[in-house]
Amino acid sequence: MSNKNKPIVIGVTGGSGSGKTSVSRAIYNHFSGHSILMLEQDFYYKDQSNLSFEERLKTNYDHPFAFDTDLLIDHLKDLICYQPIEKPVYDYEAHTRSSQVIIQEPKEVIILEGILILEDKRLRDLMDIKVYVDTDDDIRIIRRIKRDIEERGRTLDSVIEQYLTVVKPMHNQFIEPSKKHADIIIPEGGRNQVAIDLMTTKIKSILEYRMDDKF
């Protein structure tokens, strides 16, 4: 398939609390009504039904091994070839994959969002634009504390312990180094309206170029 006929794949990554989801949503909302979809890496945590519940609780969700990257790559390739996929659903209470799936139809623009999408070269090679949302560590931990306490019923001590023992080490080992693969680095996430405007303008120009080429 010619690059002019394939969907545009935009990878958006960054550490936990960086604002990558806000950036992805801002781009998605800008093209609301157009042919666009969101593909979240969080949906692709590995099935752990073969493990006991106690073993599942020990999962490090910030490590590359936590993800079924092979399935994500297969699904992304299918979407690029304009084939529908059965997107998995992860059950966070059971700490394993749900039996449910979401039928996702292909679109002209694919936003792939997740903390480790630039860590795997096979995924990077499928992207047209690679974005890293770069936010100060202090801001990220404050956002994470606020989210986990208000939305997930966590205690302050548990959030801080998880951040120091798992989230921060994994960020330093895997996520931060992946920044070197980014085409665009956006400071301060969804609050950087100038960067988001530049992104949407670039995407629009690519879409218009490919549409013109079809006629």
C-alpha positions as a Markdown table, in Angstrom:
| # | Residue | x | y | z |
|---|---|---|---|---|
| 1 | Met | 0.0 | 0.0 | 0.0 |
| 2 | Ser | 1.3 | 3.4 | -0.9 |
| 3 | Asn | 2.0 | 5.8 | 2.0 |
| 4 | Lys | -0.4 | 8.2 | 0.3 |
| 5 | Asn | -3.2 | 5.8 | 0.7 |
| 6 | Lys | -2.5 | 4.5 | 4.2 |
| 7 | Pro | -3.9 | 6.0 | 7.4 |
| 8 | Ile | -1.8 | 8.5 | 9.3 |
| 9 | Val | -0.5 | 7.0 | 12.5 |
| 10 | Ile | 0.4 | 9.4 | 15.3 |
| 11 | Gly | 2.1 | 8.1 | 18.4 |
| 12 | Val | 1.7 | 10.1 | 21.6 |
| 13 | Thr | 3.8 | 9.1 | 24.6 |
| 14 | Gly | 5.2 | 10.5 | 27.9 |
| 15 | Gly | 5.4 | 9.5 | 31.5 |
| 16 | Ser | 2.5 | 8.9 | 33.9 |
| 17 | Gly | 0.8 | 12.3 | 34.6 |
| 18 | Ser | 2.6 | 14.0 | 31.7 |
| 19 | Gly | -0.6 | 15.0 | 29.9 |
| 20 | Lys | -0.2 | 12.7 | 27.0 |
| 21 | Thr | -3.9 | 11.7 | 27.2 |
| 22 | Ser | -4.9 | 15.4 | 27.2 |
| 23 | Val | -2.8 | 16.0 | 24.1 |
| 24 | Ser | -4.3 | 12.9 | 22.4 |
| 25 | Arg | -7.8 | 14.0 | 23.3 |
| 26 | Ala | -7.2 | 17.5 | 22.1 |
| 27 | Ile | -6.1 | 16.2 | 18.7 |
| 28 | Tyr | -9.0 | 13.8 | 18.6 |
| 29 | Asn | -11.5 | 16.4 | 19.5 |
| 30 | His | -10.1 | 18.9 | 16.9 |
| 31 | Phe | -10.9 | 16.3 | 14.2 |
| 32 | Ser | -14.3 | 15.4 | 15.6 |
| 33 | Gly | -16.5 | 14.4 | 12.8 |
| 34 | His | -13.6 | 13.3 | 10.7 |
| 35 | Ser | -12.3 | 9.7 | 10.2 |
| 36 | Ile | -10.2 | 9.4 | 13.3 |
| 37 | Leu | -9.7 | 6.8 | 16.1 |
| 38 | Met | -7.9 | 6.4 | 19.4 |
| 39 | Leu | -5.9 | 3.2 | 20.1 |
| 40 | Glu | -4.8 | 3.1 | 23.8 |
| 41 | Gln | -1.8 | 0.9 | 24.8 |
| 42 | Asp | -3.5 | 0.4 | 28.2 |
| 43 | Phe | -6.1 | -1.9 | 26.5 |
| 44 | Tyr | -3.3 | -4.2 | 25.6 |
| 45 | Tyr | -2.1 | -5.4 | 29.0 |
| 46 | Lys | -1.4 | -9.1 | 28.9 |
| 47 | Asp | -4.1 | -11.6 | 29.7 |
| 48 | Gln | -3.2 | -13.0 | 33.2 |
| 49 | Ser | -6.0 | -15.5 | 33.6 |
| 50 | Asn | -3.4 | -18.3 | 34.0 |
| 51 | Leu | -2.2 | -16.6 | 37.2 |
| 52 | Ser | -3.7 | -16.6 | 40.7 |
| 53 | Phe | -5.2 | -13.3 | 41.8 |
| 54 | Glu | -2.3 | -12.8 | 44.3 |
| 55 | Glu | 0.2 | -13.3 | 41.5 |
| 56 | Arg | -1.6 | -10.7 | 39.3 |
| 57 | Leu | -1.4 | -8.1 | 42.1 |
| 58 | Lys | 2.4 | -8.2 | 41.7 |
| 59 | Thr | 2.3 | -7.1 | 38.0 |
| 60 | Asn | 4.5 | -4.2 | 37.2 |
| 61 | Tyr | 2.2 | -2.2 | 34.8 |
| 62 | Asp | 5.0 | 0.2 | 33.9 |
| 63 | His | 7.3 | -2.5 | 32.4 |
| 64 | Pro | 7.3 | -3.4 | 28.7 |
| 65 | Phe | 6.7 | -7.1 | 29.7 |
| 66 | Ala | 3.2 | -6.1 | 31.0 |
| 67 | Phe | 1.9 | -5.4 | 27.5 |
| 68 | Asp | 0.9 | -7.8 | 24.7 |
| 69 | Thr | 2.9 | -5.7 | 22.2 |
| 70 | Asp | 2.7 | -8.5 | 19.5 |
| 71 | Leu | -1.1 | -8.2 | 19.5 |
| 72 | Leu | -1.0 | -4.4 | 19.5 |
| 73 | Ile | 1.3 | -4.5 | 16.5 |
| 74 | Asp | -0.9 | -7.0 | 14.6 |
| 75 | His | -4.0 | -4.8 | 15.3 |
| 76 | Leu | -2.2 | -1.6 | 14.2 |
| 77 | Lys | -1.1 | -3.3 | 11.0 |
| 78 | Asp | -4.7 | -4.5 | 10.4 |
| 79 | Leu | -6.0 | -1.0 | 10.9 |
| 80 | Ile | -3.4 | 0.4 | 8.5 |
| 81 | Cys | -4.6 | -2.0 | 5.9 |
| 82 | Tyr | -8.2 | -0.8 | 6.6 |
| 83 | Gln | -9.2 | -4.0 | 8.4 |
| 84 | Pro | -11.4 | -3.9 | 11.5 |
| 85 | Ile | -10.0 | -5.3 | 14.8 |
| 86 | Glu | -11.4 | -6.7 | 18.0 |
| 87 | Lys | -9.8 | -4.5 | 20.6 |
| 88 | Pro | -9.3 | -6.2 | 24.0 |
| 89 | Val | -10.7 | -4.8 | 27.2 |
| 90 | Tyr | -8.7 | -5.0 | 30.4 |
| 91 | Asp | -10.5 | -5.6 | 33.8 |
| 92 | Tyr | -8.5 | -3.6 | 36.3 |
| 93 | Glu | -10.5 | -5.1 | 39.3 |
| 94 | Ala | -9.7 | -8.7 | 38.2 |
| 95 | His | -6.2 | -7.6 | 37.0 |
| 96 | Thr | -6.6 | -9.6 | 33.7 |
| 97 | Arg | -8.1 | -9.3 | 30.3 |
| 98 | Ser | -11.9 | -9.2 | 30.1 |
| 99 | Ser | -13.8 | -11.6 | 27.9 |
| 100 | Gln | -15.3 | -8.6 | 26.2 |
| 101 | Val | -13.9 | -7.0 | 23.0 |
| 102 | Ile | -14.6 | -3.7 | 21.2 |
| 103 | Ile | -15.0 | -3.8 | 17.5 |
| 104 | Gln | -12.9 | -1.0 | 16.1 |
| 105 | Glu | -13.4 | 0.0 | 12.4 |
| 106 | Pro | -10.4 | 1.5 | 10.5 |
| 107 | Lys | -10.1 | 5.3 | 10.1 |
| 108 | Glu | -8.0 | 7.7 | 8.2 |
| 109 | Val | -6.2 | 9.0 | 11.3 |
| 110 | Ile | -5.0 | 6.7 | 14.1 |
| 111 | Ile | -3.8 | 8.1 | 17.4 |
| 112 | Leu | -1.8 | 5.5 | 19.3 |
| 113 | Glu | -1.4 | 6.6 | 22.9 |
| 114 | Gly | 0.6 | 5.0 | 25.8 |
| 115 | Ile | 3.6 | 5.2 | 28.1 |
| 116 | Leu | 5.8 | 2.7 | 26.2 |
| 117 | Ile | 4.8 | 3.0 | 22.5 |
| 118 | Leu | 8.2 | 4.4 | 21.5 |
| 119 | Glu | 10.1 | 1.8 | 23.4 |
| 120 | Asp | 9.5 | -0.9 | 20.7 |
| 121 | Lys | 11.1 | -0.3 | 17.3 |
| 122 | Arg | 8.4 | -2.4 | 15.5 |
| 123 | Leu | 5.8 | 0.1 | 16.8 |
| 124 | Arg | 7.9 | 3.1 | 16.0 |
| 125 | Asp | 8.3 | 2.0 | 12.4 |
| 126 | Leu | 4.5 | 2.0 | 11.9 |
| 127 | Met | 4.2 | 5.6 | 13.0 |
| 128 | Asp | 4.2 | 8.7 | 10.7 |
| 129 | Ile | 4.5 | 11.2 | 13.6 |
| 130 | Lys | 6.0 | 10.4 | 17.0 |
| 131 | Val | 5.2 | 12.8 | 19.9 |
| 132 | Tyr | 6.7 | 12.8 | 23.4 |
| 133 | Val | 5.0 | 14.9 | 26.0 |
| 134 | Asp | 7.7 | 16.1 | 28.4 |
| 135 | Thr | 6.5 | 17.3 | 31.8 |
| 136 | Asp | 8.5 | 18.0 | 35.0 |
| 137 | Asp | 8.6 | 15.1 | 37.5 |
| 138 | Asp | 7.1 | 17.2 | 40.3 |
| 139 | Ile | 4.1 | 18.1 | 38.2 |
| 140 | Arg | 3.6 | 14.5 | 37.1 |
| 141 | Ile | 3.7 | 13.1 | 40.7 |
| 142 | Ile | 1.2 | 15.7 | 41.9 |
| 143 | Arg | -1.1 | 14.9 | 39.0 |
| 144 | Arg | -0.8 | 11.2 | 39.8 |
| 145 | Ile | -1.5 | 11.7 | 43.5 |
| 146 | Lys | -4.6 | 13.8 | 42.7 |
| 147 | Arg | -5.9 | 11.3 | 40.2 |
| 148 | Asp | -5.3 | 8.1 | 42.2 |
| 149 | Ile | -6.8 | 9.5 | 45.4 |
| 150 | Glu | -9.9 | 11.2 | 43.8 |
| 151 | Glu | -10.7 | 8.7 | 41.1 |
| 152 | Arg | -9.3 | 5.4 | 42.3 |
| 153 | Gly | -9.7 | 5.6 | 46.1 |
| 154 | Arg | -6.0 | 5.2 | 46.8 |
| 155 | Thr | -4.3 | 6.4 | 50.0 |
| 156 | Leu | -1.5 | 9.0 | 49.8 |
| 157 | Asp | 1.1 | 6.6 | 51.2 |
| 158 | Ser | 0.2 | 3.9 | 48.7 |
| 159 | Val | 0.5 | 6.3 | 45.7 |
| 160 | Ile | 3.8 | 7.6 | 46.9 |
| 161 | Glu | 5.2 | 4.1 | 47.6 |
| 162 | Gln | 4.2 | 2.9 | 44.1 |
| 163 | Tyr | 5.7 | 6.0 | 42.5 |
| 164 | Leu | 9.0 | 5.6 | 44.2 |
| 165 | Thr | 9.4 | 1.8 | 43.9 |
| 166 | Val | 7.9 | 1.2 | 40.4 |
| 167 | Val | 6.7 | 4.2 | 38.4 |
| 168 | Lys | 9.8 | 6.4 | 38.7 |
| 169 | Pro | 12.4 | 3.6 | 38.1 |
| 170 | Met | 10.5 | 2.4 | 35.1 |
| 171 | His | 10.2 | 5.9 | 33.8 |
| 172 | Asn | 13.9 | 6.4 | 34.1 |
| 173 | Gln | 14.7 | 3.0 | 32.5 |
| 174 | Phe | 12.3 | 2.8 | 29.7 |
| 175 | Ile | 10.1 | 5.9 | 29.1 |
| 176 | Glu | 12.5 | 8.8 | 29.4 |
| 177 | Pro | 15.1 | 7.2 | 27.0 |
| 178 | Ser | 12.4 | 6.7 | 24.4 |
| 179 | Lys | 12.2 | 10.5 | 24.0 |
| 180 | Lys | 15.2 | 10.4 | 21.6 |
| 181 | His | 12.9 | 8.7 | 19.1 |
| 182 | Ala | 10.3 | 11.4 | 19.1 |
| 183 | Asp | 9.8 | 13.7 | 16.1 |
| 184 | Ile | 8.1 | 16.3 | 18.3 |
| 185 | Ile | 8.6 | 17.1 | 22.0 |
| 186 | Ile | 5.7 | 18.9 | 23.7 |
| 187 | Pro | 6.4 | 20.5 | 27.0 |
| 188 | Glu | 3.6 | 20.6 | 29.6 |
| 189 | Gly | 1.1 | 18.4 | 27.8 |
| 190 | Gly | -2.4 | 19.5 | 27.2 |
| 191 | Arg | -1.8 | 23.1 | 28.4 |
| 192 | Asn | 0.6 | 23.7 | 25.5 |
| 193 | Gln | -2.0 | 25.0 | 23.0 |
| 194 | Val | 0.6 | 26.3 | 20.6 |
| 195 | Ala | 2.1 | 22.9 | 20.2 |
| 196 | Ile | -1.3 | 21.2 | 19.8 |
| 197 | Asp | -2.3 | 23.8 | 17.2 |
| 198 | Leu | 0.9 | 23.0 | 15.2 |
| 199 | Met | 0.2 | 19.3 | 15.5 |
| 200 | Thr | -3.3 | 19.6 | 14.2 |
| 201 | Thr | -2.2 | 21.9 | 11.3 |
| 202 | Lys | 0.4 | 19.4 | 10.3 |
| 203 | Ile | -2.1 | 16.5 | 10.4 |
| 204 | Lys | -4.6 | 18.5 | 8.4 |
| 205 | Ser | -2.0 | 19.3 | 5.7 |
| 206 | Ile | -1.1 | 15.6 | 5.4 |
| 207 | Leu | -4.8 | 14.7 | 5.0 |
| 208 | Glu | -5.3 | 17.3 | 2.4 |
| 209 | Tyr | -2.3 | 16.2 | 0.5 |
| 210 | Arg | -3.4 | 12.6 | 0.4 |
| 211 | Met | -7.0 | 13.6 | -0.5 |
| 212 | Asp | -5.7 | 15.7 | -3.4 |
| 213 | Asp | -3.6 | 12.8 | -4.6 |
| 214 | Lys | -6.7 | 10.6 | -4.9 |
| 215 | Phe | -8.3 | 12.9 | -7.5 |
